Amino acid sequence: MEHTYSRHVPVLQLDQKRLLAAYESGVAAVCRIAAPLDGSGWASLTPCPEWRAFELAGHLRCVADDLHEYLDASPVSRFARLMATGAHPDSLARKLARQNAAELAALPDAPPDQHIAAFAASARRYAARLPAVWDLPHHQYRDVVVTVGGMAGAACAEWHLHASDLAAAIGSGYRPPDPDVILAGWVAGMPHLPLAPPGRLTGRHGRHPDPWQAVLVASGRGVSLPSSDRRASLPSADPEPGGEGLWARWTARPLLRRKG
Protein backbone atom coordinates (compact mmCIF):
# COMPACT_ATOMS: atom_id res chain seq x y z
CA MET A 1 0.00 0.00 0.00
CA GLU A 2 1.58 3.28 -1.07
CA HIS A 3 1.18 6.24 1.25
CA THR A 4 1.03 9.83 0.00
CA TYR A 5 -0.28 12.84 1.85
CA SER A 6 -2.62 15.70 0.96
CA ARG A 7 -2.95 18.97 2.84
CA HIS A 8 -5.68 17.52 5.06
CA VAL A 9 -5.48 13.73 5.28
CA PRO A 10 -3.33 10.86 4.09
CA VAL A 11 -4.33 9.43 0.72
CA LEU A 12 -3.61 5.76 0.32
CA GLN A 13 -3.47 3.63 -2.80
CA LEU A 14 -5.65 0.75 -1.69
CA ASP A 15 -4.75 -2.77 -2.73
CA GLN A 16 -8.08 -3.93 -4.17
CA LYS A 17 -7.53 -7.65 -3.63
CA ARG A 18 -6.33 -7.21 -0.07
CA LEU A 19 -9.10 -4.76 0.83
CA LEU A 20 -11.83 -7.02 -0.56
CA ALA A 21 -10.39 -9.96 1.37
CA ALA A 22 -10.51 -7.90 4.57
CA TYR A 23 -14.05 -6.77 3.70
CA GLU A 24 -15.17 -10.40 3.39
CA SER A 25 -13.42 -11.35 6.61
CA GLY A 26 -15.36 -8.58 8.35
CA VAL A 27 -18.68 -9.90 7.04
CA ALA A 28 -17.70 -13.42 8.08
CA ALA A 29 -16.65 -12.22 11.54
CA VAL A 30 -20.02 -10.55 12.14
CA CYS A 31 -21.80 -13.77 11.16
CA ARG A 32 -19.51 -15.97 13.24
CA ILE A 33 -19.83 -13.86 16.40
CA ALA A 34 -23.59 -13.44 16.00
CA ALA A 35 -24.32 -17.13 15.33
CA PRO A 36 -24.40 -18.36 18.95
CA LEU A 37 -26.27 -15.37 20.41
CA ASP A 38 -29.51 -16.17 22.22
CA GLY A 39 -32.15 -13.86 23.64
CA SER A 40 -30.00 -12.57 26.48
CA GLY A 41 -27.02 -12.16 24.16
CA TRP A 42 -29.01 -10.11 21.68
CA ALA A 43 -30.25 -7.93 24.55
CA SER A 44 -26.70 -7.12 25.67
CA LEU A 45 -25.40 -3.56 25.51
CA THR A 46 -22.74 -2.81 22.91
CA PRO A 47 -19.97 -0.17 22.91
CA CYS A 48 -22.45 1.93 20.90
CA PRO A 49 -24.09 2.93 24.20
CA GLU A 50 -27.62 3.59 22.99
CA TRP A 51 -27.83 0.31 21.04
CA ARG A 52 -28.17 -3.28 22.14
CA ALA A 53 -26.88 -6.15 20.01
CA PHE A 54 -30.25 -6.77 18.32
CA GLU A 55 -30.42 -3.12 17.23
CA LEU A 56 -26.90 -3.34 15.87
CA ALA A 57 -28.04 -6.29 13.75
CA GLY A 58 -30.71 -4.10 12.17
CA HIS A 59 -28.21 -1.29 11.66
CA LEU A 60 -25.85 -3.58 9.78
CA ARG A 61 -28.66 -4.60 7.44
CA CYS A 62 -29.55 -0.96 6.81
CA VAL A 63 -25.96 0.04 6.09
CA ALA A 64 -25.39 -2.77 3.60
CA ASP A 65 -28.56 -1.84 1.72
CA ASP A 66 -27.62 1.85 1.77
CA LEU A 67 -24.28 1.10 0.16
CA HIS A 68 -26.12 -0.21 -2.91
CA GLU A 69 -28.26 2.93 -3.04
CA TYR A 70 -25.23 5.20 -2.77
CA LEU A 71 -23.38 3.30 -5.49
CA ASP A 72 -26.40 3.31 -7.80
CA ALA A 73 -26.60 7.11 -7.62
CA SER A 74 -22.93 8.04 -7.21
CA PRO A 75 -21.48 10.58 -7.43
CA VAL A 76 -24.78 12.45 -6.84
CA SER A 77 -26.43 10.23 -4.22
CA ARG A 78 -28.08 11.72 -1.18
CA PHE A 79 -25.02 10.73 0.80
CA ALA A 80 -22.75 12.43 -1.76
CA ARG A 81 -24.84 15.61 -1.70
CA LEU A 82 -24.62 15.75 2.07
CA MET A 83 -20.85 15.21 2.10
CA ALA A 84 -20.42 17.80 -0.67
CA THR A 85 -21.64 20.49 1.72
CA GLY A 86 -18.33 20.15 3.51
CA ALA A 87 -20.15 20.62 6.78
CA HIS A 88 -18.38 20.34 10.10
CA PRO A 89 -18.50 16.76 11.42
CA ASP A 90 -20.78 17.86 14.26
CA SER A 91 -23.35 19.13 11.74
CA LEU A 92 -23.09 15.91 9.75
CA ALA A 93 -23.54 13.96 12.96
CA ARG A 94 -26.81 15.65 13.85
CA LYS A 95 -28.38 15.06 10.45
CA LEU A 96 -27.11 11.53 9.99
CA ALA A 97 -28.08 10.44 13.50
CA ARG A 98 -31.68 11.66 13.01
CA GLN A 99 -31.97 9.88 9.67
CA ASN A 100 -30.43 6.72 11.02
CA ALA A 101 -32.77 6.54 14.01
CA ALA A 102 -35.85 7.11 11.85
CA GLU A 103 -34.96 4.48 9.28
CA LEU A 104 -33.88 1.90 11.81
CA ALA A 105 -37.26 2.35 13.50
CA ALA A 106 -38.94 1.77 10.12
CA LEU A 107 -37.09 -1.49 9.48
CA PRO A 108 -39.56 -4.41 9.33
CA ASP A 109 -39.68 -6.52 12.47
CA ALA A 110 -37.59 -9.66 12.19
CA PRO A 111 -35.43 -11.76 14.50
CA PRO A 112 -31.89 -10.36 14.71
CA ASP A 113 -30.39 -13.46 13.13
CA GLN A 114 -32.50 -12.76 10.04
CA HIS A 115 -31.16 -9.21 9.93
CA ILE A 116 -27.63 -10.60 10.12
CA ALA A 117 -28.32 -13.03 7.26
CA ALA A 118 -29.80 -10.23 5.16
CA PHE A 119 -26.81 -8.03 5.98
CA ALA A 120 -24.34 -10.68 4.88
CA ALA A 121 -26.14 -11.35 1.60
CA SER A 122 -26.43 -7.64 0.78
CA ALA A 123 -22.84 -6.85 1.78
CA ARG A 124 -21.50 -9.67 -0.38
CA ARG A 125 -23.57 -8.55 -3.38
CA TYR A 126 -22.11 -5.10 -2.91
CA ALA A 127 -18.56 -6.44 -2.89
CA ALA A 128 -19.22 -8.25 -6.17
CA ARG A 129 -20.14 -4.93 -7.80
CA LEU A 130 -16.97 -3.11 -6.81
CA PRO A 131 -14.08 -4.27 -9.02
CA ALA A 132 -15.58 -2.87 -12.23
CA VAL A 133 -16.03 0.62 -10.75
CA TRP A 134 -13.29 0.70 -8.13
CA ASP A 135 -11.56 3.91 -9.22
CA LEU A 136 -14.67 5.95 -10.00
CA PRO A 137 -15.62 8.87 -7.72
CA HIS A 138 -18.18 8.01 -5.06
CA HIS A 139 -18.42 11.33 -3.21
CA GLN A 140 -16.31 14.28 -2.12
CA TYR A 141 -15.73 15.87 1.28
CA ARG A 142 -14.15 19.31 1.02
CA ASP A 143 -11.04 18.83 -1.16
CA VAL A 144 -10.89 15.03 -0.83
CA VAL A 145 -12.48 12.84 -3.49
CA VAL A 146 -13.48 9.43 -2.14
CA THR A 147 -13.53 6.73 -4.79
CA VAL A 148 -15.74 3.67 -4.82
CA GLY A 149 -12.74 1.77 -3.51
CA GLY A 150 -12.38 4.28 -0.70
CA MET A 151 -16.01 3.83 0.26
CA ALA A 152 -15.42 0.08 0.28
CA GLY A 153 -12.60 0.77 2.74
CA ALA A 154 -15.02 2.64 5.01
CA ALA A 155 -17.46 -0.26 4.82
CA CYS A 156 -14.68 -2.74 5.56
CA ALA A 157 -13.80 -0.81 8.71
CA GLU A 158 -17.48 -0.68 9.63
CA TRP A 159 -17.89 -4.45 9.47
CA HIS A 160 -14.85 -5.11 11.64
CA LEU A 161 -15.77 -2.43 14.17
CA HIS A 162 -19.25 -3.88 14.55
CA ALA A 163 -17.81 -7.39 14.83
CA SER A 164 -15.80 -5.98 17.72
CA ASP A 165 -18.95 -4.37 19.16
CA LEU A 166 -20.82 -7.69 19.08
CA ALA A 167 -17.89 -9.49 20.65
CA ALA A 168 -17.67 -6.89 23.42
CA ALA A 169 -21.41 -7.24 24.09
CA ILE A 170 -20.86 -10.87 25.08
CA GLY A 171 -17.62 -10.21 26.95
CA SER A 172 -15.25 -11.40 24.25
CA GLY A 173 -12.34 -9.73 22.50
CA TYR A 174 -11.85 -9.21 18.78
CA ARG A 175 -8.93 -8.28 16.56
CA PRO A 176 -9.04 -8.48 12.74
CA PRO A 177 -6.41 -10.52 10.91
CA ASP A 178 -5.21 -7.63 8.68
CA PRO A 179 -5.51 -4.37 10.65
CA ASP A 180 -3.17 -2.44 8.33
CA VAL A 181 -5.62 -2.61 5.43
CA ILE A 182 -8.52 -1.68 7.71
CA LEU A 183 -6.64 1.43 8.79
CA ALA A 184 -5.93 2.23 5.14
CA GLY A 185 -9.61 1.77 4.32
CA TRP A 186 -10.64 4.08 7.15
CA VAL A 187 -8.30 6.84 6.00
CA ALA A 188 -9.32 6.50 2.34
CA GLY A 189 -13.05 6.35 3.02
CA MET A 190 -13.58 8.59 6.05
CA PRO A 191 -11.86 11.95 5.37
CA HIS A 192 -14.40 13.71 7.59
CA LEU A 193 -13.19 11.59 10.54
CA PRO A 194 -9.38 11.73 10.27
CA LEU A 195 -7.08 9.86 12.61
CA ALA A 196 -5.23 12.99 13.70
CA PRO A 197 -4.78 16.62 12.63
CA PRO A 198 -2.08 17.22 9.98
CA GLY A 199 1.45 17.17 11.34
CA ARG A 200 0.60 14.99 14.32
CA LEU A 201 0.37 11.20 14.40
CA THR A 202 -0.11 10.30 10.74
CA GLY A 203 1.99 13.01 9.12
CA ARG A 204 4.96 12.48 11.39
CA HIS A 205 5.05 8.70 11.72
CA GLY A 206 3.28 7.56 8.55
CA ARG A 207 1.78 4.50 10.23
CA HIS A 208 0.29 4.02 13.67
CA PRO A 209 2.24 1.51 15.77
CA ASP A 210 -1.02 -0.40 16.28
CA PRO A 211 -3.31 0.16 13.28
CA TRP A 212 -6.32 -1.55 14.86
CA GLN A 213 -6.04 0.59 17.98
CA ALA A 214 -5.85 3.66 15.73
CA VAL A 215 -9.15 2.71 14.08
CA LEU A 216 -10.77 1.93 17.44
CA VAL A 217 -9.75 5.30 18.86
CA ALA A 218 -10.74 7.22 15.73
CA SER A 219 -14.19 5.63 15.91
CA GLY A 220 -14.62 6.55 19.58
CA ARG A 221 -13.74 3.09 20.87
CA GLY A 222 -10.50 1.86 22.42
CA VAL A 223 -8.60 3.21 25.39
CA SER A 224 -9.58 6.45 27.08
CA LEU A 225 -7.13 9.25 26.37
CA PRO A 226 -6.25 12.33 28.42
CA SER A 227 -8.00 15.41 27.07
CA SER A 228 -4.74 16.81 25.65
CA ASP A 229 -4.12 13.58 23.70
CA ARG A 230 -7.74 13.07 22.69
CA ARG A 231 -7.61 16.22 20.57
CA ALA A 232 -5.16 14.47 18.26
CA SER A 233 -7.92 12.11 17.11
CA LEU A 234 -10.46 14.86 16.39
CA PRO A 235 -11.01 16.58 13.04
CA SER A 236 -8.94 19.66 12.37
CA ALA A 237 -11.93 21.72 11.23
CA ASP A 238 -12.93 24.78 13.20
CA PRO A 239 -15.02 23.85 16.24
CA GLU A 240 -18.69 24.56 16.58
CA PRO A 241 -20.33 25.60 19.85
CA GLY A 242 -20.63 22.52 22.03
CA GLY A 243 -18.77 20.52 19.41
CA GLU A 244 -16.49 18.50 21.66
CA GLY A 245 -19.33 17.02 23.69
CA LEU A 246 -21.37 16.32 20.58
CA TRP A 247 -18.34 14.75 18.92
CA ALA A 248 -17.94 12.34 21.84
CA ARG A 249 -21.55 11.24 21.38
CA TRP A 250 -21.15 10.95 17.60
CA THR A 251 -17.98 8.86 17.66
CA ALA A 252 -19.61 6.39 20.01
CA ARG A 253 -22.25 5.75 17.35
CA PRO A 254 -21.93 3.44 14.34
CA LEU A 255 -19.96 4.96 11.52
CA LEU A 256 -22.04 4.90 8.36
CA ARG A 257 -25.53 6.28 8.52
CA ARG A 258 -28.51 5.56 6.35
CA LYS A 259 -29.46 7.61 3.32
CA GLY A 260 -27.25 10.64 3.70
C-alpha positions as CSV (number, residue, x, y, z in Angstrom):
1,M,0.0,0.0,0.0
2,E,1.6,3.3,-1.1
3,H,1.2,6.2,1.3
4,T,1.0,9.8,0.0
5,Y,-0.3,12.8,1.9
6,S,-2.6,15.7,1.0
7,R,-3.0,19.0,2.8
8,H,-5.7,17.5,5.1
9,V,-5.5,13.7,5.3
10,P,-3.3,10.9,4.1
11,V,-4.3,9.4,0.7
12,L,-3.6,5.8,0.3
13,Q,-3.5,3.6,-2.8
14,L,-5.7,0.7,-1.7
15,D,-4.8,-2.8,-2.7
16,Q,-8.1,-3.9,-4.2
17,K,-7.5,-7.7,-3.6
18,R,-6.3,-7.2,-0.1
19,L,-9.1,-4.8,0.8
20,L,-11.8,-7.0,-0.6
21,A,-10.4,-10.0,1.4
22,A,-10.5,-7.9,4.6
23,Y,-14.0,-6.8,3.7
24,E,-15.2,-10.4,3.4
25,S,-13.4,-11.3,6.6
26,G,-15.4,-8.6,8.4
27,V,-18.7,-9.9,7.0
28,A,-17.7,-13.4,8.1
29,A,-16.6,-12.2,11.5
30,V,-20.0,-10.5,12.1
31,C,-21.8,-13.8,11.2
32,R,-19.5,-16.0,13.2
33,I,-19.8,-13.9,16.4
34,A,-23.6,-13.4,16.0
35,A,-24.3,-17.1,15.3
36,P,-24.4,-18.4,18.9
37,L,-26.3,-15.4,20.4
38,D,-29.5,-16.2,22.2
39,G,-32.1,-13.9,23.6
40,S,-30.0,-12.6,26.5
41,G,-27.0,-12.2,24.2
42,W,-29.0,-10.1,21.7
43,A,-30.3,-7.9,24.5
44,S,-26.7,-7.1,25.7
45,L,-25.4,-3.6,25.5
46,T,-22.7,-2.8,22.9
47,P,-20.0,-0.2,22.9
48,C,-22.5,1.9,20.9
49,P,-24.1,2.9,24.2
50,E,-27.6,3.6,23.0
51,W,-27.8,0.3,21.0
52,R,-28.2,-3.3,22.1
53,A,-26.9,-6.1,20.0
54,F,-30.3,-6.8,18.3
55,E,-30.4,-3.1,17.2
56,L,-26.9,-3.3,15.9
57,A,-28.0,-6.3,13.7
58,G,-30.7,-4.1,12.2
59,H,-28.2,-1.3,11.7
60,L,-25.8,-3.6,9.8
61,R,-28.7,-4.6,7.4
62,C,-29.5,-1.0,6.8
63,V,-26.0,0.0,6.1
64,A,-25.4,-2.8,3.6
65,D,-28.6,-1.8,1.7
66,D,-27.6,1.8,1.8
67,L,-24.3,1.1,0.2
68,H,-26.1,-0.2,-2.9
69,E,-28.3,2.9,-3.0
70,Y,-25.2,5.2,-2.8
71,L,-23.4,3.3,-5.5
72,D,-26.4,3.3,-7.8
73,A,-26.6,7.1,-7.6
74,S,-22.9,8.0,-7.2
75,P,-21.5,10.6,-7.4
76,V,-24.8,12.4,-6.8
77,S,-26.4,10.2,-4.2
78,R,-28.1,11.7,-1.2
79,F,-25.0,10.7,0.8
80,A,-22.8,12.4,-1.8
81,R,-24.8,15.6,-1.7
82,L,-24.6,15.7,2.1
83,M,-20.9,15.2,2.1
84,A,-20.4,17.8,-0.7
85,T,-21.6,20.5,1.7
86,G,-18.3,20.2,3.5
87,A,-20.2,20.6,6.8
88,H,-18.4,20.3,10.1
89,P,-18.5,16.8,11.4
90,D,-20.8,17.9,14.3
91,S,-23.3,19.1,11.7
92,L,-23.1,15.9,9.7
93,A,-23.5,14.0,13.0
94,R,-26.8,15.6,13.9
95,K,-28.4,15.1,10.5
96,L,-27.1,11.5,10.0
97,A,-28.1,10.4,13.5
98,R,-31.7,11.7,13.0
99,Q,-32.0,9.9,9.7
100,N,-30.4,6.7,11.0
101,A,-32.8,6.5,14.0
102,A,-35.8,7.1,11.9
103,E,-35.0,4.5,9.3
104,L,-33.9,1.9,11.8
105,A,-37.3,2.4,13.5
106,A,-38.9,1.8,10.1
107,L,-37.1,-1.5,9.5
108,P,-39.6,-4.4,9.3
109,D,-39.7,-6.5,12.5
110,A,-37.6,-9.7,12.2
111,P,-35.4,-11.8,14.5
112,P,-31.9,-10.4,14.7
113,D,-30.4,-13.5,13.1
114,Q,-32.5,-12.8,10.0
115,H,-31.2,-9.2,9.9
116,I,-27.6,-10.6,10.1
117,A,-28.3,-13.0,7.3
118,A,-29.8,-10.2,5.2
119,F,-26.8,-8.0,6.0
120,A,-24.3,-10.7,4.9
121,A,-26.1,-11.3,1.6
122,S,-26.4,-7.6,0.8
123,A,-22.8,-6.8,1.8
124,R,-21.5,-9.7,-0.4
125,R,-23.6,-8.6,-3.4
126,Y,-22.1,-5.1,-2.9
127,A,-18.6,-6.4,-2.9
128,A,-19.2,-8.3,-6.2
129,R,-20.1,-4.9,-7.8
130,L,-17.0,-3.1,-6.8
131,P,-14.1,-4.3,-9.0
132,A,-15.6,-2.9,-12.2
133,V,-16.0,0.6,-10.8
134,W,-13.3,0.7,-8.1
135,D,-11.6,3.9,-9.2
136,L,-14.7,6.0,-10.0
137,P,-15.6,8.9,-7.7
138,H,-18.2,8.0,-5.1
139,H,-18.4,11.3,-3.2
140,Q,-16.3,14.3,-2.1
141,Y,-15.7,15.9,1.3
142,R,-14.2,19.3,1.0
143,D,-11.0,18.8,-1.2
144,V,-10.9,15.0,-0.8
145,V,-12.5,12.8,-3.5
146,V,-13.5,9.4,-2.1
147,T,-13.5,6.7,-4.8
148,V,-15.7,3.7,-4.8
149,G,-12.7,1.8,-3.5
150,G,-12.4,4.3,-0.7
151,M,-16.0,3.8,0.3
152,A,-15.4,0.1,0.3
153,G,-12.6,0.8,2.7
154,A,-15.0,2.6,5.0
155,A,-17.5,-0.3,4.8
156,C,-14.7,-2.7,5.6
157,A,-13.8,-0.8,8.7
158,E,-17.5,-0.7,9.6
159,W,-17.9,-4.4,9.5
160,H,-14.8,-5.1,11.6
161,L,-15.8,-2.4,14.2
162,H,-19.2,-3.9,14.5
163,A,-17.8,-7.4,14.8
164,S,-15.8,-6.0,17.7
165,D,-19.0,-4.4,19.2
166,L,-20.8,-7.7,19.1
167,A,-17.9,-9.5,20.7
168,A,-17.7,-6.9,23.4
169,A,-21.4,-7.2,24.1
170,I,-20.9,-10.9,25.1
171,G,-17.6,-10.2,27.0
172,S,-15.2,-11.4,24.2
173,G,-12.3,-9.7,22.5
174,Y,-11.9,-9.2,18.8
175,R,-8.9,-8.3,16.6
176,P,-9.0,-8.5,12.7
177,P,-6.4,-10.5,10.9
178,D,-5.2,-7.6,8.7
179,P,-5.5,-4.4,10.6
180,D,-3.2,-2.4,8.3
181,V,-5.6,-2.6,5.4
182,I,-8.5,-1.7,7.7
183,L,-6.6,1.4,8.8
184,A,-5.9,2.2,5.1
185,G,-9.6,1.8,4.3
186,W,-10.6,4.1,7.2
187,V,-8.3,6.8,6.0
188,A,-9.3,6.5,2.3
189,G,-13.1,6.3,3.0
190,M,-13.6,8.6,6.0
191,P,-11.9,11.9,5.4
192,H,-14.4,13.7,7.6
193,L,-13.2,11.6,10.5
194,P,-9.4,11.7,10.3
195,L,-7.1,9.9,12.6
196,A,-5.2,13.0,13.7
197,P,-4.8,16.6,12.6
198,P,-2.1,17.2,10.0
199,G,1.4,17.2,11.3
200,R,0.6,15.0,14.3
201,L,0.4,11.2,14.4
202,T,-0.1,10.3,10.7
203,G,2.0,13.0,9.1
204,R,5.0,12.5,11.4
205,H,5.1,8.7,11.7
206,G,3.3,7.6,8.5
207,R,1.8,4.5,10.2
208,H,0.3,4.0,13.7
209,P,2.2,1.5,15.8
210,D,-1.0,-0.4,16.3
211,P,-3.3,0.2,13.3
212,W,-6.3,-1.6,14.9
213,Q,-6.0,0.6,18.0
214,A,-5.8,3.7,15.7
215,V,-9.2,2.7,14.1
216,L,-10.8,1.9,17.4
217,V,-9.8,5.3,18.9
218,A,-10.7,7.2,15.7
219,S,-14.2,5.6,15.9
220,G,-14.6,6.6,19.6
221,R,-13.7,3.1,20.9
222,G,-10.5,1.9,22.4
223,V,-8.6,3.2,25.4
224,S,-9.6,6.4,27.1
225,L,-7.1,9.2,26.4
226,P,-6.3,12.3,28.4
227,S,-8.0,15.4,27.1
228,S,-4.7,16.8,25.6
229,D,-4.1,13.6,23.7
230,R,-7.7,13.1,22.7
231,R,-7.6,16.2,20.6
232,A,-5.2,14.5,18.3
233,S,-7.9,12.1,17.1
234,L,-10.5,14.9,16.4
235,P,-11.0,16.6,13.0
236,S,-8.9,19.7,12.4
237,A,-11.9,21.7,11.2
238,D,-12.9,24.8,13.2
239,P,-15.0,23.8,16.2
240,E,-18.7,24.6,16.6
241,P,-20.3,25.6,19.9
242,G,-20.6,22.5,22.0
243,G,-18.8,20.5,19.4
244,E,-16.5,18.5,21.7
245,G,-19.3,17.0,23.7
246,L,-21.4,16.3,20.6
247,W,-18.3,14.8,18.9
248,A,-17.9,12.3,21.8
249,R,-21.6,11.2,21.4
250,W,-21.2,10.9,17.6
251,T,-18.0,8.9,17.7
252,A,-19.6,6.4,20.0
253,R,-22.3,5.7,17.3
254,P,-21.9,3.4,14.3
255,L,-20.0,5.0,11.5
256,L,-22.0,4.9,8.4
257,R,-25.5,6.3,8.5
258,R,-28.5,5.6,6.3
259,K,-29.5,7.6,3.3
260,G,-27.3,10.6,3.7
